[in-house]
Amino acid sequence: MKIPTEQSANEESLIFHKMHGAGNDFVLIDARNRAFAVNPELASWLSDRHRGIGCDQILVLRDATQAQHTARYEIWNSDGSRAGQCGNGARCIGLYLGMSGETGNAPFIVESPAGPVTIQPCSDNEFEIDMGVPSFEAANIPVRLESIDGMYRLDSPWGMLEFGAVSMGNPHALLVTRDIDNPQIPAIGAFLSKHEAFPEGCNAGFAQLAGAGKIHLRVVERGAGETLACGSGACAAVAILRQTGRVGDQVDVFLPGGHLVIKWRGSREPMYMKGPAEHVFRGTLDE
């Protein structure tokens, strides 16, 4: 299916596309052919599930800064804050550009707030994303705690929390749990994601291991709360677990909204994430 071009819309209307990757949902706006400014208030309104369109994040396409790149994009959280990386969003952007007739079967590059991202369309209609090299340096995450054997500890209302931390272009913490259905996860995640130990906040993940090649994961995202899936969170979970020898080179990550496949050889190698993307509907907003 090929979607209509943005130029075919009424000049007084703004076209948006509702999309999702494994249940992590987005409002995508192609602003490459018009002036369109986003601010925290507008992002919050668009994201509101009762008074706006409703989504976890807003994706805004802009013209690429380099000719060899297909497009550039911004990520706005539902609370109006900015995000640096979004793996599920990158797959939705890959789907949108393909549906618009701008890409084919070959890999292409888009510019994210965290840097260039390579997108590979797959034969099963999913997309594989080069998520870059994970960074465990405390200053790069950033986190203001001392690690012990690669792990951090923080006192909380639920007792001592032990977690790993990594940057995937945005900050992540990961706790291992024996009960992925623990009803306290949203509260613990909110506490950790806003703690002063993370000066830029963090996405808090909770992983239950089911072997060296399979985990179950929930993620409470900074600026959005718990989502049905978090692509960079899945990558962060595998990076932290692999660093501590608990998973292998390829891991099936099962999130509440769907399934992602994460591949990482470790060390300074890039990490790859494969998963689905869906176009739900197209609509217009009067400006």
N, C-alpha and C positions, 0 to 999 in steps of 0.2 A: 504494500500500500504506500502511495506517495501522498504526503500531506500538502495542502495548499500553501503557497508561499505567503510570507507576511505582507507582501505588497498588495495581495488581493483583498485585504481587509479594508473596511471603511477607515478613512484617515482619522476619524474621531474615536476609533475604537482601538484597544490594545489587545492583541491576541495572546492567549496563554495556553499552555499545554499541561494537563495533569498527567503525571507519570509516576511510576514507582519501580524500585529495584528490590525485590524480595520483601515487599511491604513497606519499605522506607520510602515515603511519598514526597513528591516535589511538585511545585509549580514552576514550570520553565517558561521564561520570557525571552524571545529573541529580539534584542535591542540593537542589532547591527545596522538596521536601516532607518533608525529614528533616534531622536533625543529622548532618553528615558532615565531619570534619576531615581535611585532607590535610597531611602533613608530608614532608620530603625522603626519609625512609626508606620511607614508603608509596609515594610516587611512583616511586622507584627500583625497588621490588619489583614494582609493577604493570607497569612498563615492561619488566622483564626478559623476554627472549624465550625463556629456558630455564626459569626458576622462577616467572614470573608470567604475565600475559596476553601482553605483548609489544607495544611501540609506540614511536614516536618521541617523542610527547608525550601528556600527560593533559589532557583538557578537563573542567573541572568547572563545571556550570551552577548559578548562584545566582539568587535573586530580584533583579530590577532595582532600582536605587535611585531611579529616576524612573518615574512611572506610564506615561509615553508610550513607554517602552522595553519590549521583549519579554522580555529576560532579561539577565543579567550572566554573565561567564565568567572563570575562571582558567585559566592555562596553566602546566603543570609539565613541565619537560624530563625526559628519561630518566635524567639523573644526579641528579635531585632538586632542581635549581635552578628558579627561576621565570623565565618569559618574558613580554615585554611585548606582543608582537604575533605573530600567526600567520595569514597569509592563507588557507592551505589549511584550517586549523582553523576559520576563520570560515565557509568554505563548508560544511564538515561540520555546523557548528551550524545554518546555514541549512537544510540538508537535514533534520536531526533535528527542528527546530521545525515544518517543513512536514509531515513524516510524522506528527508528533504532533497535527496538526490545529490548530496555534496560529497559522499564518500562511496567507496566500493568495498571489495573484499580485502584490500591491502591495509596494513596498519597505518594509522594517521595520528598526528600529534595535536593536542589542544593545550592551551595554557591555563593552568589552575592558579589560585592564589599561592600555592606552595611550590609552583614551578611547572615545567612541561610534563604532560602525561601522555603516554602512548596507549592507544586503544586498538585492539585487534578484534575485528568481527570474527565470530566463530561459525562453523558450518551448522551448528545446532541452534542458531539464532541468539546465542548468548554472546557476551563480550568478555574478553580478557584484558585486564588493565595492568600496566606496569606501575606499581605503587611506589617504586623507588627503594632506596636502601633504608632500613630502620635505623634510627639513631638512639643509642642508649645513654648518651652523655647527658648528665643531669642538667647542664646549662642549655642544651638544645631542646629539652622536653618542654618547658623547663620545670624543675622540681627543686624545692629548697629543703631537702632532707639528705642525710648521709645514708648510703646503701650499705648493706651487710650481705656479702655474697650475692650481689645483684638484686637484692630485695630491699624494700622499704617498710618501715613500721610506723604506725600512727595510732595514738590512743583515740577512742571514739566512744559514744554512748553505748555501743554494742561490744565493747572490749577492744583489745588490740587488733588492729587491721594489718595484715601482712600482704603486700602486693608488689608486683613488678611495674615498671614504668618505661615508656618508650615514646618517641616521636615518629609519627608516620606523615609528617607535614602538619600535624596537629597533635596535641598532647593526650596520652592515654595512660590509664592505670588498669591493672588486671588483678583480680582476686580469684583464687581457685575455691570453688564451693563443692560440697557433697550433695547439695540440694538446689538444683537450678530453679525450682519452683518456690523457693523461700520467699514469703510475702514481704520480708524486710528489705529485699534487694533494692526497690526504688528509693527507699529512704536512705539506705547506706550509700547508694550511688549518688544521690543528691548531695549528701554530706561531703563525700570525697570530691565530687566534681567542683565544688565551690570552696574547698578548704584553702586557707592561705598558703599551705605548702605548695600549691600549684598557682603561681602568680597570674597565669593566663587561664586558669580553670583546667579541667580535664574531662575526657570521656571515660567513664568508669565501667569496666567490663567485668562480668562474672562468668567463669568458665567451669563446666563440669566435664571432666575427662571421661572418655569412653574407649580408651585405647590410644595407641601412638598415632593413629590416623583419623581420629574422630573426636570432636568435642561438641558440647551444647553450650550456647553463649547467649547472654543477655547484656545489653549495653544501655546505660543511662548517659545520654549525651549532654554535654554542656550546651545550654541555650535551647534545648529541645525536649529534655526529659527522656524517659525510656522510649525507644523506637522499636519497630518490629525487626529492624535489621540495621547494622552499621558496618559498612564495608571496610573502612579504615580500622574500626574496632576489631573486626575479624582478623585483619592482618596483624594488628598489635597483639592480639591474644596468641596467635601462632608464633610471632617473633619472640615474645616473652617465654612461652612454654618451650620453644625449641632451644632457646639459650640455656634453659635449665634442664634440658635432656628429656623432656616429658612427651614430646611429639617428634615426628619425623619430617621428611622433606615435603610431603604433600598431606594436607589435612582437610577433611570434610568438616565444614563448620555449619552446624544446624542452629539457626536463629528462629525466633517465634514466627517470622514472616517468610522464611525460606532457607535455601541451601546455597552456600558458597564453597568454592574450592580454592584453597590457598596453597601456593607453592613457594618454598624458600629453601635455598641450599645453605643459608647461613652466611656468616662473616660479612664481607662487603658486597655480597650479591644482591641484585634487586629482587623484590618480592612481587609475585603475580597473583592476581585475584580474578577468578572467573565466576560469572553468575548471570542471572536473567535481568532483563529490563522490559518494562511494559508501558505502552502508550494507552492511557485510560480514556481521555476525551480532550477535545479542543473547545475553547470558548473565547469570549471577548469581554473586555471590561471597558466601560465608558470612562474616559479620562476627564 
